[in-house]
Amino acid sequence: MSDSLLRRKTIVPEQQEGHGLARTLSWPHLIALGVGAIVGTGILTLIGVGADKAGPAVILSFAVAGLICACAALAYAEMATMIPASGSAYTYSYVVIGELIAWIVGWSLILEYSLVVSAVAVGWSGYAAPLLQAWAGVPMALMQGPELGGIVNLPAIAIIAIVAGMLLYGTRESATVNAILVVVKIIALAVFVALALPAFDAANLEPFSPYGFAKHMAPDGVERGVMAAAAIIFFAFYGFDAIATAAEETKNPDRDLKIGIVGSMVICVLIYVAVAVAAVGAISYSRFANSPEPLALILRELGQPGAAKYLALSAVIALPTVILAFFFGQSRIFFTMARDGLLPSGLAKLSARGTPVRITIFTAIVVAILAGFIPLDELAALANAGTLAAFTAVSVCMLVMRRRAPDAPRTFRTPMPWVVGGIAVLGCIYLFLSLPAKTQIWFGIWNVAGLGVYFAYARRNAIAD
């Protein structure tokens, strides 16, 4: 390889003996992995945050975020079938654009996945802690981080350890458990829609957009608007990119990747629109805005306490699917960057079952520390910033390859690529600009630190083709 900052990588995973991941996944596993990652804390909690920022127009916020994500998903599907290797947006950027951009994208994905895994683990702990205190007498000081007056959040650390153990045991086995839990989650949301939709009252949609479309600072000091809500709700849609990280472990990537990515997005957009319409139509948005459990609250307001408890219990049982999907993606990004020499190559060692043992253990330690001790409320939006950077890069890669190699084999071709790619790129940039200013600053600081690591270590240790 040259010394250029934009040197490109040729991906031939099979040429590295002992460094090829086992191919054990088929398209049902991939759809379940995508739905497991997408349908989670986002729809269960962020609909309340979005309603606070946009009013009933949170329905439009879901549609905008869903459209942008759907366009990015189409770009992902094309790139995943052209470059069926582990690493997702990082790998595509390395092959198409060059090493420096690939490093920035990979560094952003590390940020995204780490924060999502840690935040969901803390959220899961919030549901589990009262049960553990009542049933086992565990003191709250051992189930809350220092920011809440506790010592350490042990349930969050424990669920991360359990998910790590599943991934160490085997990708196919953990994907099968994930598929079962995804069904539990979908049934719970279907019950919500079935009970809330008959209570739909058009009067609850008036005024539809009390805070306007663009992000702006409201008189109460809160950033509001349809796009301000969409920039946060965006968290509820991504997760399909975890499918692309599984490319090397897919039995038939040409067929299965496109089915998994597009299929999971279609399913989730339909679910989200149905849930959003049912929620906003059932009661006034002001009654569940910013609630930590908006869907359960709505069911209680409708006189369905039993269904509310069922929904909450389903969340406790099924939220680990989100942790599993993003933990999987995080470990595979780490693995691929280590295999390329940008991170210590010893981390890329595989077990006899074909799973990256060292990187999974290392990832578990990092995200467990975050979940156990670090307050994540102000940093959680950083996950969105990292994802938007990755989605933009993948969409640009798809457009570059359409220009550079228009006749290259593509088992999936994005329809109207320049329109779809343009919506994805411009939409992601607009969403990034709609994030809180503090989030944008922290994202810049993270990437400045990342560039320091790149020039100090990664650039001189990159493995040549």
C-alpha positions in Angstrom: 0.0 0.0 0.0 1.1 3.6 -0.6 1.6 6.2 2.2 -1.4 8.2 0.9 -4.1 9.0 3.5 -6.6 7.8 0.9 -4.9 4.4 0.1 -7.6 1.9 -0.6 -7.9 -1.7 0.6 -8.7 -4.8 -1.5 -10.9 -7.2 0.5 -10.2 -10.9 0.2 -11.1 -12.3 3.6 -10.3 -15.9 2.6 -6.6 -15.1 2.0 -6.0 -14.6 5.7 -5.9 -18.1 7.2 -7.4 -18.3 10.6 -9.0 -14.9 10.2 -12.2 -15.8 8.3 -15.5 -15.8 10.3 -17.7 -18.9 10.1 -20.6 -18.7 7.7 -23.6 -19.8 9.8 -26.4 -17.2 9.1 -29.3 -17.2 6.6 -31.8 -14.5 5.8 -34.3 -15.2 8.6 -31.4 -14.8 11.1 -30.5 -11.5 9.4 -34.1 -10.1 9.4 -34.4 -11.0 13.1 -31.0 -9.4 13.8 -32.2 -6.2 12.1 -35.6 -6.1 13.6 -34.1 -7.0 17.0 -31.7 -4.0 16.7 -34.3 -1.5 15.3 -37.4 -2.3 17.4 -36.3 -1.6 20.9 -35.7 1.4 23.2 -36.4 3.8 20.4 -40.1 3.0 19.9 -40.6 2.1 23.6 -39.3 5.4 24.9 -38.4 7.9 22.3 -41.9 8.4 21.0 -42.5 10.4 24.2 -39.4 12.5 23.7 -40.4 13.1 20.1 -44.0 14.1 21.0 -42.5 16.6 23.4 -40.5 18.2 20.6 -43.0 18.0 17.7 -46.5 17.4 19.2 -48.8 15.2 17.1 -46.4 15.9 14.1 -44.2 13.3 15.7 -45.9 11.0 13.2 -44.3 13.1 10.5 -40.9 13.0 12.4 -41.1 9.2 12.2 -41.9 9.4 8.5 -39.0 11.7 7.7 -36.5 9.7 9.7 -37.8 6.5 8.2 -37.5 7.8 4.7 -33.9 8.8 5.2 -33.1 5.5 6.8 -34.8 3.6 4.1 -32.7 5.4 1.4 -29.6 4.6 3.4 -30.7 1.0 3.8 -30.9 0.7 0.0 -27.4 2.0 -0.4 -26.2 -0.4 2.3 -27.9 -3.4 0.5 -26.1 -2.6 -2.8 -22.7 -2.1 -1.1 -23.1 -5.2 1.1 -23.7 -7.4 -1.9 -20.8 -5.8 -3.8 -18.4 -6.1 -0.8 -19.6 -9.1 1.3 -17.0 -8.7 4.0 -17.3 -7.9 7.7 -17.0 -4.2 8.8 -20.0 -2.6 7.3 -19.6 1.2 6.5 -15.9 1.1 7.6 -15.0 -1.6 5.1 -17.0 0.0 2.2 -15.2 3.3 2.9 -11.8 1.6 3.0 -12.4 -0.1 -0.4 -14.1 2.8 -2.2 -12.8 6.1 -0.7 -9.6 5.4 1.3 -8.0 4.7 4.7 -8.4 8.1 6.4 -12.2 8.3 5.7 -12.5 4.6 6.6 -10.8 5.3 10.0 -13.2 8.2 10.7 -16.2 6.1 9.8 -15.0 3.1 11.9 -14.2 5.4 14.8 -17.7 6.9 14.6 -19.2 3.4 14.5 -17.3 2.4 17.6 -18.8 5.4 19.3 -22.3 4.6 18.1 -22.3 0.9 19.1 -20.6 1.4 22.4 -23.1 4.1 23.5 -26.1 2.1 22.3 -25.1 -1.1 24.0 -24.3 0.7 27.3 -27.4 2.9 27.2 -29.8 0.0 26.5 -28.2 -2.0 29.2 -28.8 0.9 31.7 -32.4 1.2 30.4 -32.9 -2.5 30.9 -31.5 -2.2 34.4 -34.1 0.5 35.2 -36.8 -2.1 34.6 -35.0 -5.0 36.3 -33.8 -3.1 39.4 -37.2 -2.9 41.2 -37.8 -6.6 40.7 -34.3 -7.5 42.0 -34.8 -5.3 45.0 -38.2 -6.8 45.8 -37.4 -10.5 45.1 -33.7 -10.7 46.1 -33.1 -7.8 48.4 -30.4 -6.3 46.2 -29.6 -2.8 47.4 -30.3 0.0 44.9 -26.7 1.4 45.5 -25.5 -1.7 43.6 -28.0 -1.1 40.8 -27.4 2.5 40.0 -24.4 4.5 38.7 -22.7 7.2 40.7 -24.7 9.9 38.9 -27.8 8.6 40.7 -26.2 8.3 44.1 -25.3 4.6 43.7 -22.0 2.8 43.5 -22.2 0.7 40.4 -24.9 -0.6 38.1 -24.5 -4.3 38.4 -27.6 -5.4 36.5 -26.4 -3.5 33.4 -22.9 -5.1 33.7 -24.6 -8.5 34.2 -26.8 -8.3 31.1 -23.7 -7.2 29.0 -21.8 -10.3 30.4 -24.7 -12.6 29.5 -25.0 -11.3 25.9 -21.2 -11.5 25.5 -21.3 -15.1 26.6 -24.0 -15.8 24.0 -21.8 -14.3 21.3 -18.8 -16.2 22.5 -20.7 -19.5 22.4 -21.6 -19.0 18.7 -23.1 -16.6 16.2 -25.8 -18.9 14.9 -27.0 -20.0 18.4 -27.2 -16.4 19.7 -29.0 -15.3 16.5 -31.6 -18.1 17.1 -32.3 -16.9 20.6 -32.5 -13.3 19.3 -35.1 -14.4 16.7 -37.3 -15.9 19.5 -37.1 -12.7 21.6 -37.9 -10.5 18.6 -41.2 -12.4 18.2 -42.0 -11.6 21.9 -41.3 -7.9 21.2 -43.5 -7.7 18.0 -46.4 -9.4 19.7 -46.3 -6.8 22.6 -46.4 -3.9 20.1 -49.2 -5.6 18.1 -51.2 -5.8 21.4 -50.6 -2.1 22.0 -51.8 -1.2 18.5 -54.9 -3.5 18.8 -55.9 -1.8 22.1 -54.9 1.8 21.4 -56.2 2.2 17.8 -59.9 1.7 18.6 -59.5 4.7 21.0 -58.3 6.9 18.1 -59.7 10.5 18.3 -58.9 13.0 15.6 -59.2 15.8 18.1 -55.9 14.6 19.7 -54.2 15.6 16.5 -55.0 19.3 16.8 -53.0 21.4 16.4 -51.0 18.9 14.4 -47.6 20.8 14.3 -47.6 23.3 17.2 -43.8 23.8 17.0 -43.2 24.0 13.2 -40.9 22.0 11.0 -37.3 23.2 11.4 -35.3 22.9 14.6 -35.5 26.0 16.7 -35.1 27.1 20.4 -38.6 27.4 21.9 -39.3 30.0 24.6 -39.0 27.4 27.3 -35.3 26.8 26.3 -36.0 23.4 24.6 -35.1 22.7 21.0 -38.4 21.8 19.2 -39.8 21.2 15.8 -40.5 18.2 13.5 -36.8 17.9 12.5 -35.6 18.3 16.1 -37.8 15.3 17.0 -36.6 13.4 13.8 -33.0 13.9 14.8 -33.6 12.1 18.1 -36.2 9.6 16.8 -33.6 8.6 14.2 -32.2 6.4 17.0 -35.3 4.3 16.7 -34.6 3.3 13.1 -31.0 2.4 12.8 -29.8 -1.1 13.5 -30.1 -2.6 10.0 -26.4 -1.6 9.6 -25.7 -4.4 12.1 -26.8 -6.8 9.3 -24.0 -5.5 7.0 -21.4 -6.3 9.7 -22.5 -10.0 9.4 -21.7 -10.2 5.7 -18.8 -12.6 6.2 -20.9 -14.9 8.4 -23.8 -15.1 5.9 -24.2 -18.4 4.0 -25.5 -16.8 0.8 -24.6 -13.1 1.0 -25.7 -12.3 -2.6 -29.3 -13.2 -1.7 -29.5 -13.0 2.1 -28.0 -9.6 2.7 -30.4 -7.7 0.6 -33.4 -9.6 2.0 -32.2 -9.0 5.5 -31.5 -5.2 5.2 -34.5 -4.2 3.1 -36.8 -6.7 4.7 -36.1 -5.5 8.3 -36.5 -1.8 7.3 -39.8 -2.4 5.6 -41.1 -4.4 8.6 -39.9 -1.7 11.1 -41.3 1.3 9.2 -44.7 -0.3 9.1 -44.5 -1.1 12.8 -43.4 2.4 13.8 -46.1 4.2 11.8 -48.8 2.0 13.2 -47.6 2.5 16.8 -47.1 6.3 16.3 -50.6 6.8 14.9 -52.2 4.6 17.6 -50.3 6.4 20.4 -50.9 10.0 19.2 -54.5 9.3 18.4 -55.4 7.5 21.6 -54.6 10.4 24.1 -53.3 13.9 24.0 -49.5 13.9 23.3 -49.0 16.2 26.3 -50.0 13.4 28.6 -47.2 11.0 27.6 -44.6 13.5 26.4 -41.2 12.7 27.9 -42.5 9.7 29.9 -39.9 7.0 30.4 -42.5 4.4 29.5 -45.0 6.2 27.1 -46.7 3.1 25.6 -47.4 1.5 29.0 -48.6 4.9 30.3 -51.0 5.2 27.3 -52.4 1.7 28.1 -53.0 2.6 31.7 -54.7 5.8 30.7 -57.0 3.7 28.5 -57.9 1.5 31.4 -55.7 -1.4 30.4 -53.3 -1.9 33.4 -52.9 -5.6 32.7 -51.8 -4.9 29.1 -49.5 -2.2 30.4 -47.8 -4.7 32.7 -47.5 -7.2 29.9 -45.9 -4.6 27.7 -43.4 -3.6 30.4 -42.5 -7.3 31.1 -42.1 -7.9 27.4 -39.6 -5.0 27.3 -37.6 -6.5 30.1 -37.5 -9.9 28.3 -36.9 -8.6 24.8 -34.6 -5.5 25.2 -31.5 -7.7 25.3 -32.1 -8.3 21.6 -31.0 -4.7 21.0 -27.9 -5.2 23.2 -27.1 -8.4 21.3 -27.5 -6.8 17.8 -25.3 -3.8 18.6 -22.8 -5.8 20.6 -22.5 -8.0 17.6 -21.9 -5.1 15.3 -19.4 -3.4 17.7 -17.3 -6.6 18.0 -17.3 -7.1 14.2 -16.2 -3.5 13.6 -13.4 -3.9 16.2 -12.5 -7.3 14.6 -12.2 -6.0 11.1 -10.2 -2.9 12.1 -7.8 -5.1 14.1 -7.5 -7.5 11.2 -6.5 -4.5 9.0 -3.8 -3.5 11.6 -5.6 -0.2 12.5 -6.1 -1.6 16.0 -3.8 -4.2 17.7 -3.9 -7.2 15.4 -3.9 -9.7 18.3 -7.5 -8.8 19.0 -8.6 -10.5 15.7 -7.9 -14.0 17.0 -10.8 -16.4 16.4 -12.0 -19.3 18.6 -12.5 -22.9 17.3 -16.2 -22.0 16.8 -15.2 -19.1 14.5 -16.1 -16.2 16.9 -13.7 -13.3 17.7 -13.0 -14.2 21.4 -10.5 -11.5 22.4 -12.4 -8.6 20.7 -15.7 -9.7 22.2 -14.2 -9.8 25.7 -12.5 -6.5 25.2 -15.7 -4.9 23.9 -17.7 -6.3 26.9 -15.2 -4.7 29.3 -15.4 -1.3 27.6 -19.2 -1.2 27.4 -19.7 -2.6 30.9 -17.5 0.2 32.3 -19.6 2.7 30.5 -22.9 1.1 31.7 -21.7 0.6 35.2 -20.2 4.0 36.0 -20.7 6.7 33.4 -23.8 8.9 33.0 -25.1 8.6 29.5 -28.0 10.9 29.3 -26.2 13.8 27.6 -23.9 11.6 25.6 -26.6 9.2 24.2 -27.4 11.5 21.2 -23.7 11.0 20.2 -24.8 7.6 18.9 -27.0 9.3 16.4 -24.1 11.5 15.2 -21.8 8.5 14.6 -24.6 6.7 12.7 -25.3 9.7 10.5 -21.6 9.9 9.6 -21.6 6.2 8.7 -24.9 6.4 6.7 -23.5 9.4 4.7 -20.3 7.5 3.9 -22.1 4.4 2.7 -24.4 6.4 0.4 -21.4 8.3 -1.0 -19.6 5.0 -1.6 -22.7 3.7 -3.5 -22.7 6.8 -5.8 -18.9 6.7 -6.3 -19.1 3.1 -7.4 -21.9 3.8 -9.8 -19.6 6.4 -11.4 -16.3 4.4 -11.1 -17.6 0.9 -11.9 -21.0 1.2 -13.5 -20.8 -2.3 -15.0 -19.5 -4.1 -11.9 -21.6 -7.1 -10.8 -24.4 -6.1 -8.4 -26.8 -8.7 -7.1 -28.9 -5.8 -5.7 -29.1 -2.5 -7.5 -30.6 0.5 -5.7 -33.5 1.9 -7.8 -33.0 5.5 -8.9 -29.5 5.6 -7.2 -28.8 9.3 -7.6 -32.2 10.3 -6.2 -32.0 7.7 -3.4 -28.4 8.4 -2.6 -29.0 12.1 -2.7 -31.9 11.9 -0.2 -29.8 9.8 2.1 -26.7 12.1 2.0 -28.6 15.4 2.3 -31.1 14.0 4.7 -28.3 12.7 7.1 -26.6 16.1 6.9 -29.9 17.8 7.8 -30.5 15.5 10.7 -27.0 16.1 12.0 -27.5 19.8 11.9 -30.8 19.2 13.7 -29.0 17.5 16.6 -28.4 19.5 19.8 -25.4 21.8 19.5 -23.7 20.1 22.5 -23.9 16.8 20.7 -22.2 18.2 17.6 -19.4 19.6 19.7 -18.8 16.3 21.5 -18.8 14.5 18.2 -16.1 16.8 16.9 -14.0 16.2 20.1 -14.4 12.4 19.7 -13.1 12.6 16.1 -10.2 14.9 16.9 -9.1 12.3 19.5 -9.6 9.6 16.9 -7.3 11.4 14.4 -4.7 11.5 17.2 -4.9 7.7 17.5 -4.8 7.3 13.7 -1.6 9.3 13.2 0.0 8.0 16.4 -0.7 4.2 15.8 -3.1 3.1 13.1 -1.6 4.7 10.0 1.9 3.1 10.5 0.5 -0.3 11.5 -2.0 -0.7 8.6 -1.5 -4.1 6.9 -0.7 -3.9 3.2 -2.6 -5.8 0.6 
